[in-house]
Amino acid sequence: MTVEVNDVPGANRYEGRVDGESRVAGVAEYIRTPELVAFVHTEVAPEYEGKGVGSALVRSALDDARASGLRVLATCPFFAGWIARHPEYQDLLYQSRSKVSD
């Protein structure tokens, strides 16, 4: 099974399709700024769960973020859990740089 992932900026999401099918098997929704991309929701159709669609979405989205020089805010639990299991992507995580003054 091959998962093809495409960014659809007009819909603010990545879409995954399996084996060239026209039907969307899964999506990863995001909010993007010039410095940051926040991944807010990931959903995979029930018949594709456990078949690598979600992982393909996350990997493609994070590879795109890295190539674009963007930091990542993983508010989606699926994204956060996937990154926690793949340390090679943890350097992308957004770290707040604001300081509280006394």
Secondary structure by P-SEA (a helix, b strand, c coil): cbbbbbbcccccbbbbbccccccccccccccccccccccccccccccccccaaaaaaaaaaaaaaaaabbbbbcccaaaaaaaaacccccccbbbbcccccc
